[in-house]
Amino acid sequence: MTRWPLRWKVALYSALLAIAATIGGAVTTWYVLRYHEIAAFDQRLTTDASEFFRDVENFAGGPANNRRVFKEIFVPLAMRDKLVEVTDAKGTLLYRSPKVHTPLPVDDVKKFHNHIIHGHTIRMAEFEEGGLTLRVGDDLKAISQIGRDIFMAMLGAIPTVLLIILIGSRWVASRAITPIEEIRQAAASITAQRLDQRLPVPPTGDEIAGLIEVLNAAFDRLQRSFEQAVRFSAAASHHLKTPIAVLRAGIEEIMSDSECSLRTQAAADGLLHQVHQLNSIADKLLLLARADAGRLEVRFDEFDLSELLEGVLDDTRALAEPLDLAIEANVPETLPLKADRVYVGMIAQNLLENAIKYNQRGGRIKVTAQAKNGSVLLNVGNTGQGIPEERAAHLFERFYRGRGDERVSGSGLGLTTARELARAHGGDVLLLQADSTWTELSLSLPRGG
């Protein structure tokens, strides 16, 4: 679907409206002019009829004494080229103009009206005076032609009107939309790290200025809410670290106590696993809070990604062994990368842990790393049930579970953290494939940092 710029939409709509107005004006003008032309036409025929009766009345001998006096000489010059019939009170024809080849139609309508005679529209009227009846008519061809000429002239002006309106409307729209474009550019610069930015308020005092003031007030509220959420997340994560450490130390002490029964030690081991999970969530929340606040410090050091992946893959194999997962790794011997080694390790670990958790028993995991076009690419794919299409778009949202399987442990922060860390390096994490048999994620990082 083609998306037109607003300035062109305004110009197009204005041009279409102008065309409709021009056509409507042409039709209205045609009817008005035709009405006035016909009214003037009727008035001329009425005047000619009055002149005719006046001449007949003033002629010596008069019509009542001698009907033979009705000759063409008594017909006014203006009526010579018209259709004229004169009859007496008994209906006897006294005069008929040469243009009348057949008797004019007789009806009871005295006022002006139209008749179709030999394919022509004839405007006719009947006048009575002094015992004489005058029927006179004329072809409306000239009036119709004038109307057609006027209509066609106005219709022919439409392309010129369209062009002028189109250019003018685009210019006006551009002037009107300039503040909106400035708003768009300013709004694009407002990010989670730059929530203190505001939209420029034009000095026009119009509706757009009012809208910007409302948006700026909304940004103020958003900034306060966001900062409160970031402070809460950071404070909660930070303050949880100490009780979690104390709790872990206490559980480990219980597990190391030789007097504890095996049942107690097994329960303590389960608790210790949950403590590790809680500590991982706190670490991720603290990291995300720093990223939101723009205080995530990334140290760019040169290291070998292949060496780092080897260590991560060793841990992955240990976790994958109980599920009988086959791990395929296609990693070059050396793969230099300038980035934060700790954060890159966290990203790789999150991707691989995700591939284990959402795999199937006896499935496989495939890890591929390569340098390409100035970037380092790390792809992690796994078998499993895949990710439903309606959930794939929300995969990197916080606390969102891609498959909705609550039986699989996790907080929904792993992929969110991985993407935030990748973007802090100028890279990204993307979902490449998520069908019913295979899921694959890709990490891209600039090679030079």
C-alpha positions in Angstrom: 0.0 0.0 0.0 1.4 3.4 -1.1 1.9 5.9 1.8 1.6 9.4 0.5 3.2 12.3 2.4 0.6 14.5 4.2 1.5 17.6 2.1 0.6 15.6 -1.1 -2.6 14.3 0.4 -3.6 17.9 1.3 -2.7 19.0 -2.2 -4.6 16.2 -3.9 -7.7 16.5 -1.7 -7.7 20.3 -2.4 -7.4 19.7 -6.1 -10.2 17.2 -6.1 -12.4 19.6 -4.2 -11.5 22.4 -6.6 -12.5 20.1 -9.6 -15.8 19.3 -7.9 -16.4 23.0 -7.2 -15.5 24.0 -10.7 -17.8 21.4 -12.3 -20.5 22.4 -9.8 -20.0 26.0 -10.6 -20.0 25.3 -14.4 -23.3 23.5 -14.1 -24.8 26.2 -11.9 -23.6 29.0 -14.2 -24.9 27.1 -17.2 -28.4 26.9 -15.7 -28.4 30.5 -14.5 -27.2 31.9 -17.8 -29.6 29.7 -19.7 -32.5 30.8 -17.5 -31.6 34.5 -18.1 -31.0 34.0 -21.8 -34.4 32.3 -22.2 -36.1 35.1 -20.1 -34.5 37.7 -22.4 -35.6 35.6 -25.4 -39.2 35.5 -24.1 -39.1 39.2 -23.5 -37.9 39.9 -27.1 -40.8 37.8 -28.5 -43.2 39.6 -26.3 -41.9 43.0 -27.4 -42.2 41.8 -31.1 -45.7 40.6 -30.5 -46.7 44.0 -29.0 -45.1 45.8 -31.9 -47.1 43.6 -34.3 -50.4 44.3 -32.7 -49.6 48.0 -32.5 -48.8 48.1 -36.3 -52.0 46.2 -37.2 -54.1 48.5 -34.9 -52.6 51.6 -36.5 -52.9 50.5 -40.1 -55.7 52.3 -41.9 -58.6 49.9 -42.6 -57.8 47.6 -39.7 -58.1 43.9 -39.6 -61.8 44.0 -38.9 -62.6 45.6 -42.4 -60.2 43.8 -44.7 -58.4 40.6 -43.9 -56.3 40.9 -47.1 -54.2 43.6 -45.6 -52.2 41.0 -43.5 -49.1 40.8 -45.5 -45.5 40.2 -44.4 -44.9 44.0 -44.4 -46.9 44.2 -41.2 -44.7 41.6 -39.5 -41.8 43.4 -37.6 -38.4 42.9 -39.0 -37.3 41.1 -35.8 -40.0 38.5 -36.5 -39.3 37.9 -40.1 -36.9 35.0 -39.4 -39.2 33.4 -36.8 -42.1 31.1 -37.0 -45.3 33.2 -37.2 -49.0 32.4 -37.6 -51.9 34.8 -37.4 -55.5 33.7 -37.2 -58.8 35.5 -36.7 -61.4 34.9 -34.0 -62.9 32.0 -36.1 -59.5 30.3 -36.5 -59.1 31.2 -40.1 -55.5 31.5 -41.1 -54.6 35.1 -42.0 -50.9 34.9 -42.3 -48.1 32.2 -42.0 -44.4 33.0 -42.3 -42.4 31.3 -45.1 -40.4 29.3 -42.5 -43.5 27.5 -41.4 -44.0 24.5 -43.6 -46.6 22.8 -41.5 -49.2 24.4 -39.2 -47.9 25.3 -35.8 -49.1 23.1 -33.0 -52.2 24.4 -31.3 -52.7 23.9 -27.6 -54.3 25.7 -24.7 -51.0 26.9 -23.2 -50.8 30.6 -23.6 -47.5 31.3 -21.9 -44.1 30.5 -23.3 -43.3 26.8 -23.6 -41.2 24.5 -25.8 -42.2 22.3 -28.7 -40.1 19.8 -30.7 -40.7 20.6 -34.4 -38.7 18.6 -37.0 -36.1 17.7 -34.4 -35.6 21.3 -33.2 -36.5 22.8 -29.9 -38.9 25.7 -30.6 -39.8 28.2 -28.0 -43.4 29.3 -28.6 -46.1 31.5 -27.1 -49.6 32.6 -28.1 -50.9 36.2 -27.9 -54.5 37.4 -28.5 -55.6 41.0 -29.1 -58.3 42.7 -31.2 -59.8 39.5 -32.3 -56.4 38.2 -33.7 -54.4 35.3 -32.4 -50.6 35.5 -32.9 -48.6 32.3 -32.5 -44.9 33.0 -32.6 -41.9 30.8 -32.0 -38.2 30.5 -32.6 -35.4 28.0 -32.5 -33.4 27.8 -29.2 -30.3 26.6 -31.0 -28.4 29.8 -30.5 -29.1 29.9 -26.8 -28.2 26.2 -26.5 -25.0 26.8 -28.3 -24.1 29.7 -26.0 -24.7 27.5 -23.0 -22.6 24.7 -24.5 -19.8 27.1 -25.2 -19.8 28.5 -21.7 -19.9 25.0 -20.2 -17.1 23.7 -22.4 -15.0 26.8 -21.7 -15.3 26.3 -17.9 -14.7 22.6 -18.3 -11.6 23.3 -20.3 -10.3 25.5 -17.5 -10.2 22.5 -15.1 -6.7 21.3 -16.0 -5.3 24.8 -15.4 -7.3 25.1 -12.2 -6.1 21.7 -11.1 -2.5 22.5 -11.7 -2.6 25.8 -9.9 -4.6 24.3 -7.0 -2.2 21.4 -6.8 1.0 23.5 -6.7 -0.6 26.1 -4.4 -2.0 23.5 -2.1 1.3 21.7 -1.8 3.0 25.0 -1.0 0.4 25.9 1.6 0.5 22.3 3.0 4.3 22.4 3.2 4.2 25.7 5.2 1.5 24.3 7.5 3.2 20.9 8.0 6.7 22.4 8.7 5.9 22.6 12.4 4.7 19.0 12.4 7.9 17.8 10.7 9.9 19.6 13.4 7.8 17.9 16.0 8.4 14.5 14.3 12.2 15.1 14.3 12.2 16.3 17.9 10.0 13.4 19.0 12.4 10.9 17.3 15.2 12.2 19.5 13.3 11.4 22.7 14.5 8.0 23.9 14.7 6.2 27.2 18.1 7.7 27.7 16.9 11.2 26.7 13.5 11.6 28.3 14.5 15.1 29.3 14.1 16.3 25.7 10.9 18.2 24.8 9.2 19.2 21.7 9.6 22.8 20.5 6.5 24.9 21.0 5.9 27.3 18.0 5.0 30.9 18.9 1.8 30.6 16.8 -0.6 29.9 19.6 -2.7 27.7 17.4 -4.0 24.2 17.7 -0.6 22.7 16.9 1.0 24.7 19.7 -1.7 23.5 22.1 -1.1 19.9 21.0 2.6 20.2 21.6 2.0 21.6 25.1 -0.2 18.6 25.9 2.4 16.2 24.5 5.2 17.8 26.5 3.1 17.5 29.7 2.6 13.8 28.9 6.4 13.5 28.4 6.9 15.1 31.8 4.6 12.5 33.4 6.2 9.7 31.5 9.7 10.8 32.5 8.7 10.9 36.2 7.1 7.5 36.0 10.1 6.0 34.1 12.6 7.5 36.4 10.7 6.2 39.4 10.5 2.7 37.8 14.2 2.8 37.0 15.1 3.9 40.6 12.9 1.2 42.0 14.3 -1.5 39.8 17.9 -0.5 40.6 17.3 -0.1 44.3 15.3 -3.3 44.6 18.0 -5.3 42.7 20.8 -3.7 44.7 19.2 -4.2 48.1 18.3 -7.8 47.2 21.9 -8.7 46.7 22.8 -8.7 50.4 20.0 -10.9 51.7 20.4 -13.2 48.7 24.1 -13.5 49.5 23.4 -14.2 53.2 20.7 -16.7 52.2 23.1 -18.5 49.8 25.8 -18.6 52.5 23.4 -20.1 55.0 22.2 -22.8 52.6 25.7 -23.7 51.6 26.6 -24.0 55.3 23.7 -26.3 55.8 24.8 -28.5 52.9 28.3 -28.7 54.2 27.2 -29.8 57.7 28.0 -33.5 58.0 25.3 -33.9 60.6 22.5 -33.0 58.2 20.5 -35.8 56.7 20.5 -36.6 53.0 16.9 -35.4 52.8 17.8 -32.1 54.4 20.8 -31.6 52.1 18.6 -32.5 49.0 16.1 -29.9 50.1 18.9 -27.4 50.7 20.3 -28.1 47.2 16.9 -27.3 45.7 16.8 -24.1 47.7 20.3 -23.2 46.6 19.2 -23.6 43.0 16.3 -21.2 43.5 18.7 -18.7 45.2 20.9 -18.8 42.2 17.9 -18.1 40.0 16.9 -15.2 42.3 20.4 -13.8 42.2 20.4 -14.1 38.4 17.1 -12.1 38.2 18.4 -9.4 40.5 21.6 -9.1 38.4 19.6 -8.8 35.2 17.2 -6.3 36.7 20.1 -4.2 37.9 21.7 -4.4 34.5 18.5 -3.4 32.7 18.0 -0.5 35.1 21.4 0.8 34.3 20.7 0.4 30.6 17.4 2.3 31.0 19.2 5.1 32.9 21.9 5.3 30.3 24.6 4.3 32.9 25.6 1.0 31.4 29.3 1.1 31.1 30.8 -1.0 28.3 34.5 -1.7 28.3 35.9 -2.4 24.8 38.8 -4.8 25.1 40.4 -7.0 22.4 39.8 -10.7 23.0 39.2 -14.0 21.1 35.5 -14.8 20.8 36.3 -18.4 19.8 38.1 -18.9 23.2 35.2 -17.4 25.1 32.7 -19.6 23.2 34.7 -22.7 24.0 34.2 -22.1 27.7 30.5 -21.3 27.3 30.0 -24.4 25.2 31.6 -26.6 27.9 29.1 -25.3 30.4 26.3 -25.8 27.8 27.3 -29.5 27.2 27.2 -30.2 30.9 23.6 -28.7 31.1 22.6 -30.5 27.9 23.8 -33.9 28.9 20.8 -34.9 31.1 18.5 -34.1 28.1 20.6 -36.0 25.7 21.0 -32.9 23.5 23.5 -33.0 20.6 25.6 -29.8 20.3 27.1 -28.8 16.9 29.6 -26.0 16.9 31.0 -24.4 13.8 33.4 -21.8 15.3 36.7 -20.7 13.7 39.9 -21.3 15.6 40.3 -17.6 16.2 37.8 -14.8 16.0 39.2 -11.5 17.2 36.6 -9.1 18.7 36.8 -5.8 20.5 34.0 -5.6 23.0 33.1 -6.1 26.6 34.2 -9.7 27.3 31.9 -10.1 30.3 28.8 -8.8 28.6 29.5 -10.8 25.4 29.8 -13.9 27.6 26.5 -13.1 29.2 24.8 -12.8 25.8 26.2 -16.1 24.6 25.2 -17.8 27.8 21.7 -16.4 27.7 21.2 -17.6 24.1 22.5 -21.1 24.8 20.5 -21.4 28.0 17.5 -20.5 26.1 18.3 -23.1 23.4 18.5 -25.8 26.2 15.4 -24.8 28.1 13.1 -24.8 25.1 14.5 -27.8 23.4 13.2 -31.4 23.3 14.8 -34.5 24.7 17.2 -36.0 22.1 17.2 -32.7 20.2 20.1 -30.7 19.0 21.7 -27.2 19.2 23.7 -25.6 16.5 26.2 -22.8 17.2 27.8 -20.9 14.3 30.2 -18.0 14.5 31.8 -16.0 11.7 33.2 -12.6 10.7 31.2 -10.9 8.0 31.3 -7.4 6.5 33.0 -5.8 9.5 30.8 -7.6 12.1 30.9 -10.8 14.1 27.8 -13.0 13.8 26.9 -15.7 16.3 23.9 -17.8 15.4 22.3 -20.2 17.9 19.6 -22.6 16.7 17.7 -25.4 18.4 15.0 -28.0 17.8 11.8 -27.8 19.8 8.2 -26.8 19.5 9.1 -23.4 18.0 7.6 -20.0 18.9 3.9 -19.3 18.0 3.7 -16.5 15.4 1.6 -14.3 17.7 4.2 -14.5 20.4 7.3 -14.0 18.2 6.8 -10.2 17.9 6.9 -9.9 21.8 9.9 -12.2 22.2 12.3 -9.5 23.5 9.8 -7.8 25.9 10.6 -8.0 29.6 9.1 -10.9 31.5 7.5 -12.2 28.3 7.7 -16.0 27.8 8.0 -16.8 24.1 6.3 -20.2 24.3 4.1 -19.6 27.3 5.3 -22.8 28.9 5.2 -22.2 32.7 6.8 -25.6 33.2 10.0 -24.3 31.9 11.9 -22.3 34.5 12.9 -18.7 33.7 12.1 -15.1 34.3 11.6 -13.8 30.8 14.6 -11.5 31.1 17.3 -13.5 29.3 16.7 -12.4 25.7 15.8 -8.9 26.9 19.1 -8.6 28.6 21.0 -10.1 25.6 19.5 -7.6 23.3 20.2 -4.6 25.6 23.8 -5.7 26.0 24.1 -6.2 22.2 22.7 -2.8 21.4 25.0 -1.2 24.0 27.8 -2.4 21.7 26.1 -1.1 18.6 24.8 -4.5 17.6 21.6 -6.4 18.0 19.9 -9.8 18.7 17.3 -10.9 16.1 15.0 -13.8 15.7 15.9 -15.5 12.3 13.6 -18.5 12.4 10.8 -19.8 14.6 8.8 -22.6 13.0 7.5 -25.8 14.5 10.8 -27.6 14.3 13.6 -25.1 14.5 14.2 -21.8 16.3 17.3 -19.7 15.6 18.6 -16.4 17.1 21.4 -14.3 15.7 23.8 -11.9 17.6 25.6 -9.3 15.5 28.4 -7.1 17.0 30.7 -4.6 15.3 34.0 -6.3 15.1 36.1 -3.2 15.9 34.0 -2.1 18.9 
